[in-house]
Amino acid sequence: MPSPSDVIEAAPLAAVASARSADTVRRRARRDRITVVALAAVVVLLALVAVGAGQLAVPIGRVVEILTHDAAALLGLDSGIPASWTRGEQAAVSLIRAPRALLAILVGAALAVSGAVLQALFRNPLVSPDVIGVSSAASFGGVLAIAVGAGGVALMSGAFVTGLLAALLVMLLGRLRTSSPVLTIVLGGIVVSAFFNALVSLVTYVADPYTTLPSITFWLMGSFVAATWDKVLLAAVPIAIGLIVVLALRWRINVLALGDDEALALGVRPARLRGILIIAVSLLTAATVAVCGVIGWVGLVIPHLVRLVIGPDHRVLLPASALLGGAYVLAVDTLARTVTTAELPVGILTAIIGAPVFVIVLVRRTREGRALA
């Protein structure tokens, strides 16, 4: 039993350790804030570069002037900026590139956050909307809407319903008692994805080869070529709702990642929280699929890269993933429309870039002994 003198001597040491711990927490919080602010600045800078890039190049300063003039005109104000730009430059910036850049940022943020949430939900870093079949199911809903000639709202509704159905099916398969729950989830996702891919192929096969089929084929590749302000508004509403719900629950996601028993002990209802998050992720995925088709690998790679920098705390991981995902998809889209005279589908480039990046990240984590941590 320690003597009173030992206790007295140990007290200052405990105080020093507590002070060091508090100082570490403050430094980490400061670092996280700097990281998020830096990512936000990168997104803004990339957006200005993307809006100015193209066959008709527009300097960044002029891009800022045009966007400021348009914003002032929308609010019924006089910007006071002399019109030093041509009509072609204003049309390229205001009507074509600005909505495209904003749509790419929204889609990238939605996909990255969806991947991060699903990985926490299933406690499996190999999960993403693509892997568990949500994207394939949403594609089926979208393809079916295109085949019957439905509009944008019907397309998004169909994508949402089928995407939600796929997520629920994978969750049910994940409840099977097996020796490897992680493998069960991945295999269940592969089965669900294969099933809905078969349905997509069936609709594609019976579609009119002269009118509907080309639209379906190009849409499935994933592209922002048809971006308009109407599509930005169509995607912004469900994406904003999904992001608000997820970000509001981000501290509960930390608790859920500990396990059901720990979550219950801390006052969190796992089943209810999972249901809310599944609906939010399905809404995010459906919105992205509806406006630009299938863009893969974003939800799988981006959360991994963010964890390497800031760690697994979802209070910071989710907003950082949203910003990095938006910057990534915007950069890839800019590359897709400027690297060649014929525009490349964004979904092809994200797969070409994302697959090797994910392999590198996975190998690195495996060497560190935490491939599934």
Solvent accessible surface area in square Angstrom, and as a share of the most:
residue,aa,sasa,rsa
1,M,234,1.05
2,P,91,0.57
3,S,44,0.29
4,P,106,0.67
5,S,63,0.41
6,D,72,0.37
7,V,86,0.50
8,I,123,0.62
9,E,117,0.52
10,A,52,0.40
11,A,59,0.46
12,P,76,0.48
13,L,128,0.64
14,A,64,0.50
15,A,62,0.48
16,V,71,0.41
17,A,59,0.46
18,S,72,0.46
19,A,60,0.47
20,R,173,0.63
21,S,64,0.41
22,A,44,0.34
23,D,53,0.27
24,T,49,0.29
25,V,90,0.52
26,R,134,0.49
27,R,123,0.45
28,R,132,0.48
29,A,40,0.31
30,R,117,0.43
31,R,102,0.37
32,D,15,0.08
33,R,145,0.53
34,I,111,0.56
35,T,28,0.16
36,V,38,0.22
37,V,103,0.59
38,A,50,0.39
39,L,30,0.15
40,A,38,0.30
41,A,59,0.46
42,V,67,0.39
43,V,16,0.09
44,V,91,0.52
45,L,105,0.52
46,L,52,0.26
47,A,21,0.16
48,L,38,0.19
49,V,64,0.37
50,A,3,0.02
51,V,5,0.03
52,G,6,0.05
53,A,25,0.20
54,G,25,0.24
55,Q,170,0.76
56,L,81,0.40
57,A,73,0.56
58,V,7,0.04
59,P,76,0.48
60,I,72,0.37
61,G,47,0.45
62,R,78,0.28
63,V,0,0.00
64,V,65,0.37
65,E,60,0.27
66,I,0,0.00
67,L,57,0.28
68,T,60,0.35
69,H,59,0.26
70,D,40,0.21
71,A,53,0.41
72,A,13,0.10
73,A,62,0.48
74,L,156,0.78
75,L,130,0.65
76,G,66,0.64
77,L,118,0.59
78,D,133,0.69
79,S,34,0.22
80,G,62,0.59
81,I,46,0.24
82,P,107,0.67
83,A,77,0.60
84,S,70,0.45
85,W,24,0.09
86,T,83,0.48
87,R,220,0.80
88,G,39,0.37
89,E,15,0.07
90,Q,54,0.24
91,A,40,0.31
92,A,11,0.09
93,V,0,0.00
94,S,16,0.10
95,L,118,0.58
96,I,103,0.52
97,R,21,0.08
98,A,10,0.07
99,P,0,0.00
100,R,17,0.06
101,A,6,0.04
102,L,72,0.36
103,L,1,0.00
104,A,0,0.00
105,I,34,0.17
106,L,34,0.17
107,V,0,0.00
108,G,0,0.00
109,A,10,0.08
110,A,0,0.00
111,L,9,0.04
112,A,0,0.00
113,V,0,0.00
114,S,0,0.00
115,G,0,0.00
116,A,0,0.00
117,V,0,0.00
118,L,0,0.00
119,Q,5,0.02
120,A,6,0.05
121,L,6,0.03
122,F,21,0.09
123,R,114,0.41
124,N,1,0.00
125,P,9,0.06
126,L,46,0.23
127,V,0,0.00
128,S,0,0.00
129,P,2,0.01
130,D,43,0.22
131,V,39,0.23
132,I,0,0.00
133,G,0,0.00
134,V,0,0.00
135,S,8,0.05
136,S,15,0.09
137,A,0,0.00
138,A,0,0.00
139,S,4,0.03
140,F,31,0.13
141,G,4,0.04
142,G,0,0.00
143,V,0,0.00
144,L,81,0.40
145,A,10,0.08
146,I,34,0.17
147,A,39,0.31
148,V,111,0.64
149,G,66,0.63
150,A,39,0.30
151,G,48,0.47
152,G,36,0.34
153,V,109,0.62
154,A,47,0.36
155,L,17,0.08
156,M,20,0.09
157,S,57,0.37
158,G,23,0.22
159,A,0,0.00
160,F,50,0.21
161,V,92,0.53
162,T,18,0.11
163,G,1,0.01
164,L,38,0.19
165,L,86,0.43
166,A,0,0.00
167,A,1,0.01
168,L,79,0.39
169,L,64,0.32
170,V,0,0.00
171,M,27,0.12
172,L,109,0.54
173,L,60,0.30
174,G,19,0.19
175,R,164,0.60
176,L,100,0.50
177,R,241,0.88
178,T,70,0.41
179,S,122,0.79
180,S,42,0.27
181,P,78,0.49
182,V,44,0.25
183,L,96,0.48
184,T,19,0.11
185,I,13,0.07
186,V,28,0.16
187,L,89,0.45
188,G,5,0.05
189,G,0,0.00
190,I,95,0.48
191,V,95,0.55
192,V,8,0.04
193,S,17,0.11
194,A,58,0.45
195,F,116,0.48
196,F,4,0.02
197,N,73,0.37
198,A,58,0.45
199,L,44,0.22
200,V,14,0.08
201,S,67,0.43
202,L,104,0.52
203,V,12,0.07
204,T,32,0.19
205,Y,184,0.70
206,V,105,0.60
207,A,12,0.10
208,D,66,0.34
209,P,78,0.49
210,Y,191,0.73
211,T,92,0.54
212,T,26,0.15
213,L,48,0.24
214,P,73,0.46
215,S,59,0.38
216,I,0,0.00
217,T,58,0.34
218,F,94,0.39
219,W,31,0.11
220,L,49,0.25
221,M,80,0.36
222,G,0,0.00
223,S,10,0.07
224,F,2,0.01
225,V,77,0.44
226,A,57,0.44
227,A,13,0.10
228,T,63,0.37
229,W,118,0.41
230,D,115,0.59
231,K,62,0.26
232,V,10,0.06
233,L,120,0.60
234,L,47,0.23
235,A,0,0.00
236,A,28,0.22
237,V,81,0.47
238,P,13,0.08
239,I,1,0.00
240,A,45,0.35
241,I,90,0.46
242,G,1,0.01
243,L,29,0.14
244,I,119,0.60
245,V,48,0.28
246,V,0,0.00
247,L,49,0.24
248,A,66,0.51
249,L,30,0.15
250,R,87,0.32
251,W,120,0.42
252,R,78,0.28
253,I,1,0.01
254,N,39,0.20
255,V,16,0.09
256,L,1,0.01
257,A,37,0.29
258,L,108,0.54
259,G,10,0.09
260,D,53,0.28
261,D,111,0.57
262,E,86,0.38
263,A,0,0.00
264,L,108,0.54
265,A,88,0.68
266,L,113,0.56
267,G,61,0.59
268,V,2,0.01
269,R,157,0.57
270,P,11,0.07
271,A,68,0.53
272,R,152,0.55
273,L,8,0.04
274,R,33,0.12
275,G,29,0.28
276,I,66,0.34
277,L,1,0.00
278,I,1,0.00
279,I,89,0.45
280,A,5,0.04
281,V,1,0.00
282,S,0,0.00
283,L,36,0.18
284,L,0,0.00
285,T,0,0.00
286,A,1,0.00
287,A,0,0.00
288,T,2,0.01
289,V,4,0.02
290,A,10,0.08
291,V,7,0.04
292,C,3,0.02
293,G,1,0.01
294,V,39,0.22
295,I,7,0.04
296,G,13,0.13
297,W,77,0.27
298,V,1,0.00
299,G,3,0.03
300,L,10,0.05
301,V,6,0.03
302,I,3,0.01
303,P,0,0.00
304,H,1,0.00
305,L,57,0.28
306,V,5,0.03
307,R,35,0.13
308,L,52,0.26
309,V,94,0.54
310,I,12,0.06
311,G,19,0.18
312,P,99,0.62
313,D,43,0.22
314,H,10,0.05
315,R,133,0.49
316,V,25,0.15
317,L,0,0.00
318,L,0,0.00
319,P,34,0.21
320,A,0,0.00
321,S,0,0.00
322,A,15,0.12
323,L,44,0.22
324,L,45,0.23
325,G,0,0.00
326,G,0,0.00
327,A,5,0.04
328,Y,41,0.16
329,V,0,0.00
330,L,1,0.01
331,A,42,0.32
332,V,6,0.03
333,D,2,0.01
334,T,23,0.13
335,L,83,0.41
336,A,0,0.00
337,R,43,0.16
338,T,60,0.35
339,V,84,0.48
340,T,66,0.38
341,T,131,0.76
342,A,71,0.55
343,E,62,0.28
344,L,66,0.33
345,P,16,0.10
346,V,0,0.00
347,G,10,0.10
348,I,76,0.39
349,L,19,0.09
350,T,0,0.00
351,A,38,0.30
352,I,109,0.55
353,I,57,0.29
354,G,1,0.01
355,A,34,0.27
356,P,69,0.43
357,V,44,0.25
358,F,21,0.09
359,V,85,0.49
360,I,117,0.59
361,V,7,0.04
362,L,55,0.27
363,V,65,0.37
364,R,132,0.48
365,R,6,0.02
366,T,79,0.46
367,R,204,0.75
368,E,84,0.37
369,G,71,0.68
370,R,91,0.33
371,A,24,0.19
372,L,99,0.49
373,A,84,0.65
